[in-house]
Amino acid sequence: MDEEILPRRGETVDPILDGRLRIIQKKSGYRFSIDALLLAHFTILQEGDDLIDLGTGSGIVGLILAQRFGCGRVLGIEIQEDLAETARRNVLLNGLDGRIEIRRGDVRCPECLCEPQSFSAAVCNPPYRRLRSGRTNPDPERAVARHEIAGTVGDFIAAAVHALRPKGRFRLIYPATRTVQVLTKMRDRRVEPKRLRMVHSRPGDSAAFVLVEGVKGGREGLSVLRPLFIHEEAGGYTREMAEILSDLWVYPARGGG
């Protein structure tokens, strides 16, 4: 293994999707969570789609999608240099250096990220918590990933709009309690919500996450998919969630443009 991608002190190399990908991440500090896998599963790309992943973290969503689909260009944007470096090492580790580029960038400056209208698809898993809401994690990586320190969901949507071509598709995952804010911000930027799916921890629980797909300049018409349950009432993953984790993916139909 190339010395550049060997695990360093305080790092783990974790297999995902039945070992088809391996992810370098810190034992303490930022680590990807199940919401990244949910976003990747929800995202349907066409062969040749160019993808921008805003706030790529360790690069996991872009890695999954590049491996799963015949993407064209994949660009991961990450504001934290240490995380951007980890993402670059993950690209190398998985043999995808010819297909994925990782770049340090700030979504609050969209024109600094890429040329306008350069991509046909965008994804993001933005920070969930408002500034000064709840305890801010003392670890800087986790703090920026969880709180809107370096950009709000509106900033991420604005960056996606800058990057996307007309009729380009945007997907994100966000707390279900903030669904109205997401849909409002999307429409304010002329990204029309087209698919929506609520994610529940288990049957009977309130929704924990919302997955949304929108089309830049799309026509009105929202498809609300059946809910996704992560756990059975008695514990353990539901069959659908187990299939997602094992990469036995079943894709929902794509909505109109």
C-alpha positions in Angstrom: 0.0 0.0 0.0 1.3 3.5 -0.9 2.8 5.2 2.2 0.5 8.2 1.6 -2.6 6.2 2.2 -1.4 4.0 5.0 -3.5 4.6 8.2 -1.8 7.0 10.6 -1.9 7.0 14.4 -5.4 7.6 15.6 -7.0 6.5 12.3 -9.0 3.5 11.3 -9.7 2.0 7.8 -13.3 0.8 7.8 -14.9 -1.4 5.1 -18.4 -0.4 3.9 -20.8 -1.9 1.4 -19.6 -5.5 1.9 -16.0 -4.3 1.6 -16.3 -2.8 -1.8 -15.1 0.5 -0.4 -12.7 1.3 2.5 -12.8 4.6 4.4 -10.0 6.2 6.3 -11.3 8.1 9.3 -10.2 9.2 12.7 -10.9 7.2 15.8 -11.9 10.4 17.5 -13.1 13.5 15.6 -15.3 13.5 12.5 -16.6 10.1 11.4 -19.3 9.5 8.9 -22.7 8.3 10.1 -25.7 6.5 8.6 -27.1 9.7 7.1 -24.3 9.6 4.5 -25.4 6.1 3.4 -29.0 7.2 3.3 -28.2 10.1 1.0 -26.1 8.0 -1.3 -28.9 5.4 -1.6 -31.5 8.1 -2.3 -29.3 9.6 -5.1 -29.9 8.2 -8.6 -27.4 9.3 -11.3 -27.4 8.7 -15.0 -24.3 7.6 -16.9 -22.1 10.6 -17.7 -23.6 12.8 -14.9 -21.1 15.3 -13.5 -21.5 15.4 -9.7 -20.5 18.0 -7.1 -20.5 16.9 -3.4 -20.8 20.0 -1.2 -19.3 19.4 2.3 -17.8 16.1 1.3 -16.2 15.3 4.7 -14.2 12.1 4.3 -15.6 11.8 0.7 -17.9 8.8 1.4 -20.9 9.9 -0.6 -18.9 10.8 -3.7 -17.0 7.6 -3.4 -20.1 5.5 -3.3 -21.8 7.3 -6.2 -18.6 7.2 -8.4 -18.3 3.5 -7.8 -22.0 2.7 -8.3 -22.7 4.8 -11.4 -20.8 5.7 -14.6 -20.3 9.3 -13.5 -18.3 11.8 -15.5 -16.5 14.3 -13.3 -16.9 14.1 -9.5 -15.8 17.1 -7.4 -15.9 17.0 -3.6 -15.8 20.3 -1.8 -14.6 20.5 1.9 -13.8 23.5 3.9 -11.6 21.8 6.5 -8.2 21.1 5.2 -7.5 18.0 7.4 -10.8 16.4 6.2 -10.1 17.4 2.6 -6.7 15.6 2.8 -8.4 12.5 4.3 -10.9 12.5 1.4 -8.0 12.7 -1.1 -6.4 9.7 0.6 -9.7 7.8 0.4 -9.9 8.5 -3.3 -6.5 7.0 -3.7 -7.1 4.1 -1.4 -10.1 3.1 -3.5 -8.5 3.6 -6.9 -10.7 6.4 -7.9 -8.1 9.1 -8.4 -8.8 9.4 -12.1 -12.5 10.1 -11.5 -12.8 12.1 -8.3 -11.2 15.4 -7.4 -11.2 16.8 -3.8 -10.9 20.6 -3.4 -10.9 22.8 -0.4 -13.6 25.4 -0.7 -16.2 27.4 1.2 -19.9 27.1 0.1 -20.5 30.7 1.2 -18.4 31.7 -1.9 -19.9 29.7 -4.7 -18.0 31.4 -7.5 -14.8 30.2 -5.9 -15.8 26.5 -6.0 -16.3 26.0 -9.8 -17.5 27.6 -13.0 -21.2 28.3 -13.0 -23.5 25.6 -14.5 -20.7 23.0 -14.5 -22.6 20.0 -13.1 -25.7 18.0 -13.8 -26.0 16.7 -10.2 -25.3 18.0 -6.7 -25.5 16.4 -3.2 -25.0 17.7 0.3 -25.3 16.5 3.9 -25.1 20.0 5.5 -24.6 20.8 9.2 -27.9 20.2 11.0 -27.8 22.5 14.0 -28.1 26.3 14.1 -25.4 28.3 15.8 -25.9 28.7 19.5 -28.4 25.8 19.6 -27.3 23.1 22.0 -23.8 22.3 23.0 -21.1 22.9 20.4 -18.7 20.0 20.3 -15.2 20.9 21.5 -13.7 18.9 18.6 -13.4 21.4 15.7 -14.1 18.9 13.0 -17.2 17.6 14.6 -18.3 21.2 15.5 -18.1 22.4 11.9 -19.8 19.2 10.6 -22.7 19.5 13.1 -23.3 23.3 13.6 -23.8 26.0 11.0 -20.4 27.5 11.7 -19.2 27.5 8.1 -22.5 27.7 6.2 -26.2 27.3 6.6 -28.4 25.1 4.5 -29.3 28.1 2.5 -25.6 28.6 1.7 -25.4 25.0 0.5 -28.4 25.3 -1.7 -27.1 28.6 -3.2 -23.8 26.9 -4.0 -25.6 24.0 -5.6 -27.6 26.4 -7.7 -24.4 28.1 -8.9 -22.9 24.7 -9.8 -25.9 23.1 -11.5 -27.0 23.4 -15.1 -30.6 24.1 -15.8 -32.7 21.0 -14.9 -29.8 19.8 -12.8 -30.8 17.7 -9.8 -30.0 18.4 -6.2 -30.3 16.0 -3.3 -29.8 16.5 0.5 -30.6 14.9 3.8 -31.6 17.1 6.7 -33.5 16.8 10.1 -37.2 16.2 9.5 -38.0 19.0 12.0 -36.5 21.5 9.6 -38.3 20.3 6.4 -40.2 23.5 5.9 -37.0 25.5 6.0 -35.4 23.3 3.4 -38.3 23.4 1.0 -38.7 27.1 1.4 -35.0 27.8 0.7 -35.1 25.5 -2.3 -38.1 27.3 -3.8 -36.5 30.7 -3.0 -33.6 29.6 -5.3 -35.9 28.1 -8.0 -35.0 24.6 -7.1 -38.4 22.8 -7.3 -38.8 19.9 -4.8 -39.6 16.7 -6.8 -39.1 13.7 -4.5 -39.3 13.6 -0.7 -38.9 10.7 1.7 -39.1 10.7 5.5 -36.8 8.5 7.5 -37.9 7.1 10.9 -35.8 5.3 13.5 -38.5 2.7 13.9 -42.3 2.3 13.3 -44.3 4.6 15.5 -41.5 7.2 16.0 -41.6 10.6 14.5 -39.5 11.1 11.4 -35.8 11.8 12.2 -34.6 12.8 8.7 -36.0 14.0 5.4 -34.4 13.2 2.0 -35.3 15.7 -0.7 -34.5 15.9 -4.4 -35.1 19.0 -6.4 -34.7 20.2 -10.0 -33.2 23.5 -10.8 -35.9 25.4 -12.7 -38.2 22.3 -12.6 -42.0 22.3 -12.9 -44.2 21.9 -9.8 -45.0 18.4 -8.8 -43.8 16.6 -5.7 -43.7 12.8 -5.2 -43.8 11.8 -1.5 -42.3 8.3 -1.2 -43.3 5.8 1.4 -41.3 6.2 4.7 -38.1 4.4 5.4 -37.7 2.7 8.8 -34.2 2.0 10.0 -34.9 -0.3 12.9 -37.6 -2.9 13.6 -39.8 -2.3 16.7 -38.0 -5.3 18.4 -34.6 -4.0 17.4 -32.2 -4.8 14.6 -32.3 -3.3 11.1 -35.4 -3.5 8.9 -35.0 -5.6 5.8 -34.8 -2.5 3.6 -32.1 -0.9 5.8 -30.1 -4.1 5.8 -30.3 -4.1 2.0 -29.0 -0.5 1.9 -26.1 -1.4 4.1 -25.2 -4.4 2.1 -25.6 -2.5 -1.2 -28.5 -4.5 -2.5 -30.1 -1.3 -3.6 -33.6 -1.0 -5.0 -34.2 2.4 -6.6 -37.4 4.3 -6.6 -38.8 5.8 -9.8 -37.4 9.2 -10.8 -39.9 12.0 -10.9 -40.5 14.4 -13.8 -38.4 17.4 -14.7 
